[in-house]
Amino acid sequence: LQDIIPQPLLDQYLSMTDPARAQTVDTEIAKHCAYSLPGVALTLGRQNWHCLKDTYETLATDVQWKVRRTLAFSIHELAVILGDQLTAADLVPIFNGFLKDLDEVRIGVLKHLYDFLKVGQCNFISQLSFVNVDVRALSCCKGASLSCALILILELYNPNDVYDYLRHIALTLCSDKVSEVRWISFKLVVAILQKFYANSASALGLNFINELVVRFRHCSKWVGRQAFAFICQ
């Protein structure tokens, strides 16, 4: 119960996720519900998130990918409304699910990765599945989006977290079969090195350089040696 908006109106909104309504009223009703949810959450305030939590989780597992895609593109806005504690508890698991979803859904969270992580104040990077995601499974535009997003979020984390969680993703992207992904990932590698040396973490920087030498300078394939040349440039 809450006293922000008339309870019958809220009950009517929450009933939009009922599969029976989708069949008898409007097949797009769940998508409309997902589109409106951040606005409803903002109106109710984070203190009344419990009124929407179950509905949000239901929508996040809807069989229609368009419903999940709608939520994926707005989850960073919802994180701002809920704050870091509720985001870590209730949104991070859903965020991880979207990262493993169809490309049409996954692109929504990748495009706003920086905005979502900024809310958490760096507290839940280790909980995010993108740290262990098989980046080779990403299509061209998604791999490129991940590289661009990682360049932005470097500022949110200390050098040790960057080394532990983001370094191996950058190295994998540098070997991607799509040239566009590789080009952007070279910039990511350089940004990581700049992060280390700007924060007096020269030991981490040297370790990373040695890793680049072993993996790319001495690569048996010309494309690997080319990658090393572009990184040096």
C-alpha positions as CSV (number, residue, x, y, z in Angstrom):
1,L,0.0,0.0,0.0
2,Q,1.1,3.6,-0.7
3,D,-0.5,7.0,-0.6
4,I,1.1,8.7,-3.6
5,I,-1.4,7.8,-6.3
6,P,-4.9,6.2,-6.0
7,Q,-4.5,2.5,-5.2
8,P,-7.0,1.3,-7.8
9,L,-5.0,3.1,-10.5
10,L,-1.8,1.4,-9.4
11,D,-3.6,-2.0,-9.2
12,Q,-4.9,-1.4,-12.7
13,Y,-1.3,-0.7,-13.9
14,L,0.1,-3.8,-12.1
15,S,-2.5,-6.0,-13.7
16,M,-1.1,-5.1,-17.2
17,T,1.4,-8.0,-16.9
18,D,-1.5,-10.6,-16.6
19,P,-1.1,-12.9,-19.7
20,A,-4.9,-13.1,-20.0
21,R,-5.1,-9.3,-20.6
22,A,-2.5,-9.6,-23.4
23,Q,-4.7,-12.1,-25.1
24,T,-8.0,-10.4,-24.6
25,V,-7.2,-6.7,-24.5
26,D,-3.9,-5.8,-26.3
27,T,-0.9,-8.0,-27.3
28,E,1.3,-5.0,-26.8
29,I,0.1,-4.2,-23.3
30,A,3.2,-5.7,-21.5
31,K,5.5,-3.5,-23.7
32,H,3.4,-0.4,-22.8
33,C,3.8,-1.4,-19.1
34,A,7.5,-1.8,-19.5
35,Y,7.9,1.5,-21.2
36,S,6.0,3.3,-18.5
37,L,7.6,1.6,-15.5
38,P,10.5,4.1,-14.9
39,G,7.9,6.9,-14.8
40,V,5.7,5.0,-12.3
41,A,8.8,4.3,-10.2
42,L,9.8,7.9,-10.2
43,T,6.3,9.0,-9.1
44,L,6.1,6.4,-6.3
45,G,9.7,7.0,-5.1
46,R,12.2,4.5,-4.0
47,Q,10.5,4.0,-0.7
48,N,7.6,2.4,-2.6
49,W,9.7,0.2,-4.9
50,H,8.3,-2.9,-3.2
51,C,5.0,-2.1,-5.0
52,L,6.7,-2.5,-8.4
53,K,9.5,-5.0,-7.8
54,D,7.5,-8.2,-8.6
55,T,6.0,-6.6,-11.7
56,Y,9.4,-5.5,-12.9
57,E,10.8,-9.0,-12.4
58,T,7.9,-10.4,-14.3
59,L,8.4,-8.1,-17.2
60,A,12.2,-8.8,-17.2
61,T,11.4,-12.5,-18.0
62,D,8.6,-11.9,-20.4
63,V,8.6,-14.2,-23.4
64,Q,8.4,-11.2,-25.8
65,W,12.0,-9.9,-26.5
66,K,10.5,-6.5,-27.3
67,V,9.4,-6.2,-23.6
68,R,12.8,-7.2,-22.3
69,R,14.5,-4.8,-24.8
70,T,12.4,-1.9,-23.5
71,L,13.5,-2.6,-20.0
72,A,17.1,-3.0,-21.0
73,F,17.2,0.4,-22.6
74,S,15.8,2.1,-19.4
75,I,17.4,0.1,-16.6
76,H,20.0,2.8,-16.1
77,E,17.3,5.4,-15.6
78,L,15.6,3.1,-13.0
79,A,19.0,2.7,-11.2
80,V,19.2,6.5,-10.8
81,I,15.7,6.5,-9.3
82,L,16.3,3.6,-6.9
83,G,19.9,4.4,-5.8
84,D,22.9,2.2,-5.3
85,Q,21.6,-0.2,-2.6
86,L,18.4,-1.2,-4.3
87,T,20.2,-1.3,-7.7
88,A,22.8,-3.7,-6.3
89,A,20.1,-5.9,-4.7
90,D,17.3,-5.9,-7.3
91,L,18.6,-4.6,-10.6
92,V,22.1,-6.1,-11.0
93,P,20.7,-9.7,-11.3
94,I,18.3,-8.5,-14.1
95,F,21.1,-6.5,-15.7
96,N,23.2,-9.7,-15.8
97,G,20.3,-11.5,-17.4
98,F,20.0,-8.9,-20.1
99,L,23.7,-9.2,-20.9
100,K,23.1,-12.9,-21.7
101,D,20.0,-12.2,-23.7
102,L,19.4,-11.8,-27.4
103,D,21.5,-9.1,-29.2
104,E,18.4,-6.9,-29.5
105,V,18.2,-6.9,-25.7
106,R,21.9,-6.9,-24.9
107,I,22.6,-3.7,-26.9
108,G,20.3,-1.8,-24.5
109,V,22.5,-2.4,-21.5
110,L,25.8,-2.1,-23.3
111,K,24.9,1.3,-24.7
112,H,24.2,2.6,-21.2
113,L,26.8,0.6,-19.3
114,Y,28.6,3.7,-18.0
115,D,25.4,5.3,-16.8
116,F,24.4,2.1,-14.9
117,L,27.7,1.6,-13.2
118,K,28.0,5.2,-12.2
119,V,25.0,4.8,-10.0
120,G,26.7,1.9,-8.1
121,Q,29.8,4.1,-7.3
122,C,32.0,1.2,-8.4
123,N,30.6,-1.1,-5.6
124,F,29.3,-4.0,-7.7
125,I,31.7,-4.4,-10.7
126,S,32.6,-8.0,-9.5
127,Q,28.9,-8.9,-9.5
128,L,28.4,-8.1,-13.2
129,S,28.4,-10.9,-15.7
130,F,30.0,-8.7,-18.4
131,V,33.2,-9.3,-16.5
132,N,33.1,-12.9,-17.5
133,V,31.0,-12.6,-20.7
134,D,32.2,-14.5,-23.8
135,V,33.0,-11.4,-25.8
136,R,33.7,-13.5,-28.9
137,A,30.0,-14.3,-29.0
138,L,29.1,-10.6,-29.5
139,S,28.3,-9.5,-33.0
140,C,30.2,-6.6,-34.6
141,C,28.1,-3.7,-33.3
142,K,27.8,-5.2,-29.8
143,G,31.5,-5.8,-29.5
144,A,32.2,-2.2,-30.6
145,S,29.6,-0.9,-28.2
146,L,31.3,-2.9,-25.4
147,S,34.7,-1.4,-26.2
148,C,33.3,2.2,-26.3
149,A,31.5,1.6,-23.0
150,L,34.6,0.2,-21.3
151,I,36.6,3.2,-22.3
152,L,34.1,5.4,-20.5
153,I,33.8,3.4,-17.3
154,L,37.6,3.2,-16.8
155,E,37.3,6.5,-14.8
156,L,35.0,4.8,-12.3
157,Y,37.4,2.2,-11.1
158,N,40.8,2.0,-9.5
159,P,43.8,0.5,-11.4
160,N,43.6,-2.8,-9.6
161,D,39.9,-3.3,-10.5
162,V,40.7,-2.4,-14.1
163,Y,43.6,-4.9,-14.2
164,D,41.5,-7.7,-12.5
165,Y,38.2,-7.3,-14.4
166,L,38.6,-5.3,-17.6
167,R,42.1,-6.2,-18.9
168,H,41.2,-9.6,-20.2
169,I,38.1,-8.3,-22.0
170,A,40.3,-5.7,-23.8
171,L,42.8,-8.4,-24.9
172,T,40.0,-10.6,-26.2
173,L,38.5,-7.8,-28.2
174,C,41.8,-7.0,-29.8
175,S,41.7,-10.5,-31.4
176,D,38.2,-10.2,-32.6
177,K,37.5,-11.4,-36.1
178,V,35.7,-8.1,-37.0
179,S,38.1,-5.3,-37.8
180,E,35.8,-2.5,-36.5
181,V,35.9,-4.2,-33.0
182,R,39.6,-4.5,-33.1
183,W,40.2,-0.8,-34.1
184,I,38.1,0.4,-31.1
185,S,39.7,-2.1,-28.8
186,F,43.2,-0.8,-29.6
187,K,42.0,2.6,-28.2
188,L,40.7,0.7,-25.1
189,V,44.1,-0.9,-24.5
190,V,45.8,2.5,-24.7
191,A,43.2,4.0,-22.4
192,I,43.9,1.2,-19.8
193,L,47.6,1.9,-20.0
194,Q,47.0,5.6,-19.5
195,K,44.8,4.7,-16.5
196,F,47.7,2.8,-14.9
197,Y,50.4,5.3,-15.5
198,A,48.2,8.3,-14.6
199,N,47.6,6.7,-11.2
200,S,51.2,5.7,-10.5
201,A,50.4,2.0,-11.1
202,S,53.5,1.5,-13.3
203,A,53.9,-2.1,-12.2
204,L,50.5,-3.0,-13.5
205,G,51.3,-1.0,-16.7
206,L,54.5,-2.9,-17.2
207,N,52.8,-6.3,-16.7
208,F,50.1,-5.3,-19.2
209,I,52.7,-4.2,-21.8
210,N,54.6,-7.5,-21.3
211,E,51.3,-9.3,-21.9
212,L,50.7,-7.3,-25.1
213,V,54.3,-8.2,-26.3
214,V,53.8,-11.9,-25.7
215,R,50.3,-12.1,-27.1
216,F,50.6,-9.8,-30.2
217,R,54.3,-8.9,-30.9
218,H,55.2,-12.6,-31.1
219,C,51.9,-13.7,-32.6
220,S,52.2,-16.3,-35.3
221,K,49.4,-14.6,-37.3
222,W,50.1,-11.3,-39.1
223,V,46.9,-9.8,-37.8
224,G,48.2,-10.1,-34.2
225,R,51.5,-8.4,-35.1
226,Q,49.5,-5.7,-36.9
227,A,47.5,-5.2,-33.8
228,F,50.7,-4.6,-31.8
229,A,51.9,-2.1,-34.3
230,F,48.6,-0.1,-34.1
231,I,48.6,-0.2,-30.3
232,C,52.2,1.2,-30.3
233,Q,51.2,3.9,-32.8
